[in-house]
Amino acid sequence: MHHHDGHDHSHHHRLDVTNASKMLIWGMFLNLAYVAAELAGGLITGSLALIADAGHNFSDASGLFLAWVAFRLIRIKFTKSNTYGRRKASILISVLNSLLIVFAVALIIREAIHRFSAPAIFDGYKVSIIAGAGVVINFLTAYLLHRDKEKDINLKGAYLHMIADGLVSLGVIVSGILIAVTDLPWIDPLVSILIAAVVLYSTWGLLRDSLRLATDAIPPGIHLDDVTEKMRRVKGVLDVHHIHIWPISTNENALTGHILVSKSSSPEDIEKIKHTLRHELEHLNIAHSTLEVEFADSHCKGKIC
């Protein structure tokens, strides 16, 4: 005899999508305003480092927009043909964001290599002043995203990139001052390559985690051994097996599994066990669980049921 438990829709650990969307919109417009100022400043002063940073900041603004689109798709209700709605699109967007940034880095490096042979002359102090605004904008955007960054990989990626960009802007300030003092224009393309390295480093973890989610691997931060051990500790559970964990979206995870209970367990005991299991799984950031109950004398013993 088997008992099937439907999806549990607890809101524990849930992201406030409406508030996160507002923060993304504010961050996007702040970054777009700075991109326009930074690009204009780079063209006027001839600074590749400034133009490179503007290009990356534009990709971040695009990333913020795509993350906002992802949240809009998450809110689309399920249909008969899409029983999970459009939630998976948020994972695909996180992959796209990572790949776009890697592409932007490649362009920055290519242009920087060219500038080593044909360096540009520009006013380092003006570049530093423009980059100083970037420090404020990037760290302000990071502050807006800080609260919810651990609840969604798109938000975490945006937050990390804002922090990285703030540090990069500090680097541009330093390079501008060094050029003004030393009159060595090759410092500009060197800083551009350092910018590219910092951005690539900050993006690698996001790309890796995004690809894991896209292939239905166990989401980052969740460990199978921890989950099964915590489930086995629930009173009345003799064993658990056939556990499968996968992401529904960038901020929602699901689990299916078989739980073994005593043959003498009553329907009330079973409901209490399942309720406790759901509660424990919620604390592990697994909000949707489907559990099949087996009695001791009908245990699958490792075979597929």
C-alpha positions in Angstrom: 0.0 0.0 0.0 1.4 3.4 -1.0 0.4 6.9 0.1 1.3 9.8 -2.2 1.8 13.3 -0.9 1.1 16.2 -3.2 3.3 19.2 -3.5 3.8 21.3 -0.4 3.5 25.0 -1.1 5.0 26.5 2.0 6.3 30.1 1.6 9.2 29.5 4.1 12.4 30.8 2.5 10.4 32.3 -0.4 11.8 35.4 -2.1 9.7 38.5 -2.2 9.6 38.7 -6.0 7.8 42.0 -6.1 10.3 43.8 -3.9 13.2 42.2 -5.6 11.8 43.3 -9.0 11.7 46.9 -7.7 15.3 46.7 -6.5 16.4 45.4 -9.9 14.6 48.2 -11.8 16.2 50.9 -9.5 19.6 49.2 -10.0 19.1 49.0 -13.8 18.3 52.7 -14.2 21.2 53.8 -11.9 23.6 51.7 -13.9 22.3 52.9 -17.3 22.7 56.5 -16.2 26.2 55.9 -15.2 27.0 53.9 -18.4 25.9 56.9 -20.4 28.1 59.3 -18.3 31.1 56.8 -18.3 30.9 56.1 -22.1 30.8 59.9 -22.9 33.7 60.4 -20.5 35.7 57.6 -22.1 35.1 58.9 -25.6 36.0 62.5 -24.6 39.2 61.5 -22.7 40.2 58.6 -24.9 40.4 56.2 -22.0 39.9 52.5 -22.9 39.7 51.5 -19.3 36.7 53.9 -18.9 35.1 52.6 -22.1 35.7 49.0 -21.1 34.2 49.6 -17.7 31.2 51.3 -19.4 30.7 48.3 -21.6 30.8 45.9 -18.6 28.4 48.1 -16.7 26.1 48.0 -19.6 26.2 44.2 -19.6 25.4 44.4 -15.9 22.4 46.7 -16.5 21.3 44.2 -19.2 21.7 41.4 -16.7 19.6 43.3 -14.1 16.9 43.7 -16.8 17.1 40.0 -17.7 16.8 39.1 -14.0 13.7 41.3 -13.8 12.3 39.4 -16.8 13.0 36.1 -15.1 11.0 37.2 -12.1 8.1 38.2 -14.3 8.2 34.8 -15.9 8.3 33.1 -12.5 5.0 34.8 -11.6 3.2 33.3 -14.6 0.8 30.7 -13.4 0.9 27.1 -14.5 -1.2 25.8 -17.4 -2.2 22.4 -18.7 0.8 22.4 -21.0 3.2 24.0 -18.5 2.5 22.6 -15.1 5.4 24.5 -13.6 4.6 27.7 -15.4 7.7 29.5 -16.8 9.8 29.2 -13.7 12.6 27.3 -15.5 13.2 30.3 -17.6 14.9 32.0 -14.7 17.6 29.4 -14.7 18.1 29.8 -18.5 18.4 33.5 -18.0 21.1 33.0 -15.4 23.1 31.0 -17.9 22.6 33.6 -20.6 23.7 36.4 -18.3 26.9 34.5 -17.5 27.7 33.8 -21.1 27.1 37.4 -22.1 29.5 38.7 -19.5 32.2 36.2 -20.7 31.7 37.4 -24.2 32.1 41.1 -23.0 35.3 40.1 -21.2 36.7 38.6 -24.4 36.0 41.9 -26.3 37.7 43.9 -23.6 40.8 41.8 -23.7 41.1 41.9 -27.5 40.8 45.7 -27.5 43.3 46.1 -24.6 45.9 44.0 -26.5 45.5 46.3 -29.5 45.9 49.4 -27.3 49.3 48.2 -26.0 50.7 48.8 -29.5 48.7 52.0 -30.0 48.1 53.6 -26.6 45.8 56.6 -26.2 46.7 59.8 -24.4 44.1 61.2 -22.0 43.5 63.3 -18.9 44.0 60.8 -16.0 42.4 63.1 -13.4 39.2 63.5 -15.4 39.0 59.7 -15.8 39.4 59.3 -12.0 36.6 61.7 -11.3 34.2 59.9 -13.7 35.2 56.5 -12.3 34.6 57.8 -8.8 30.9 58.1 -9.6 31.0 54.4 -10.5 32.1 53.5 -7.1 29.0 55.1 -5.6 26.6 53.7 -8.2 27.9 50.1 -8.0 28.0 49.9 -4.2 24.6 51.6 -4.0 23.1 49.0 -6.4 24.8 46.2 -4.4 23.2 47.5 -1.2 19.8 47.4 -2.9 20.3 43.7 -3.7 22.1 42.7 -0.5 19.1 41.5 1.5 17.8 38.9 -1.0 21.1 37.9 -2.6 21.2 34.4 -1.1 17.6 33.6 -2.2 18.1 33.7 -5.9 21.1 33.0 -8.2 20.3 35.8 -10.5 20.2 38.3 -7.6 23.4 36.8 -6.2 25.1 37.1 -9.5 24.0 40.8 -9.9 25.1 41.5 -6.3 28.6 40.0 -6.9 29.0 41.9 -10.1 28.1 45.1 -8.5 30.7 44.6 -5.8 33.3 43.6 -8.4 32.4 46.6 -10.5 32.8 48.9 -7.5 36.3 47.5 -6.9 37.1 47.8 -10.6 36.0 51.4 -10.6 38.5 52.0 -7.8 41.1 50.4 -10.0 40.2 52.9 -12.8 40.7 55.7 -10.3 44.1 54.5 -9.4 45.1 54.0 -13.1 43.9 57.5 -13.9 46.0 59.0 -11.1 49.0 56.9 -12.1 48.8 58.0 -15.7 48.5 61.7 -14.7 51.6 61.4 -12.5 53.8 59.1 -14.6 52.5 59.9 -18.1 52.6 56.2 -19.0 49.6 55.5 -21.3 50.2 51.7 -21.3 48.8 51.6 -17.7 45.3 52.1 -19.3 45.2 48.8 -21.3 46.9 47.0 -18.4 44.1 48.1 -16.1 41.6 47.0 -18.7 43.0 43.5 -18.7 42.9 43.5 -14.9 39.3 44.6 -15.1 38.6 41.7 -17.4 40.3 39.2 -15.1 38.3 40.4 -12.1 35.0 40.2 -14.0 35.8 36.8 -15.3 36.7 35.5 -11.9 33.5 36.9 -10.4 31.4 35.3 -13.2 32.9 31.8 -13.2 31.1 30.7 -10.0 27.8 32.1 -11.4 28.3 30.3 -14.7 29.1 27.0 -13.0 26.1 27.2 -10.7 23.8 28.2 -13.5 24.9 25.3 -15.6 24.3 23.0 -12.7 20.8 24.3 -12.2 20.1 24.0 -15.9 21.0 20.3 -15.9 18.7 19.6 -12.8 21.7 19.0 -10.5 21.2 19.4 -6.8 21.1 23.2 -6.2 24.1 24.9 -4.6 23.9 25.0 -0.8 21.9 21.7 -0.6 23.7 18.5 0.1 22.1 15.1 -0.5 23.8 13.4 2.6 22.5 16.2 4.9 19.0 16.0 3.5 18.8 12.2 3.8 20.3 12.2 7.3 17.9 14.9 8.5 14.9 12.9 7.1 16.1 9.7 8.8 16.2 11.5 12.1 12.5 12.2 12.0 10.6 10.1 14.6 8.8 7.2 12.9 11.0 7.1 9.8 13.0 3.8 9.5 14.8 4.7 6.3 14.6 6.9 3.1 15.7 6.1 -0.4 15.2 7.1 -4.1 15.7 10.8 -3.1 15.7 13.2 -6.0 16.3 16.9 -5.6 16.2 19.5 -8.4 15.5 23.2 -9.0 12.2 24.4 -10.3 13.5 27.9 -10.7 16.4 29.9 -9.4 14.8 30.3 -6.0 12.5 27.2 -5.6 13.6 23.6 -5.1 11.7 20.3 -5.2 12.2 16.8 -3.8 10.7 13.4 -4.4 11.5 10.4 -2.2 10.4 7.1 -0.6 10.1 6.9 3.2 10.0 3.6 5.0 7.8 3.4 8.1 6.7 0.6 10.5 3.9 -1.6 9.3 2.0 -0.8 12.5 2.0 3.0 11.7 -1.5 4.4 11.7 -2.8 6.9 9.1 -2.5 9.6 11.8 1.1 8.6 12.4 1.9 8.8 8.7 0.4 12.2 8.4 2.4 13.4 11.4 5.6 12.0 9.9 5.0 13.6 6.5 4.2 17.0 8.2 7.4 16.9 10.2 9.4 15.9 7.1 8.0 18.8 5.1 8.9 21.2 7.9 12.5 19.9 8.1 12.8 20.1 4.3 11.6 23.7 4.3 14.6 24.6 6.6 16.8 23.1 3.9 15.3 25.4 1.3 13.2 22.6 -0.3 9.6 24.0 -0.4 8.0 21.4 -2.8 8.1 17.8 -1.6 6.4 14.7 -2.9 6.8 11.7 -0.5 5.8 8.1 -1.1 5.3 6.0 2.1 6.3 2.3 2.2 5.7 -0.1 5.0 8.6 -2.2 6.4 7.5 -5.5 4.8 7.2 -3.9 1.3 10.6 -2.1 1.3 12.0 -1.8 -2.2 15.5 -2.6 -0.9 17.3 -0.4 -3.4 15.3 -1.5 -6.4 13.2 0.9 -8.4 9.6 0.8 -7.4 
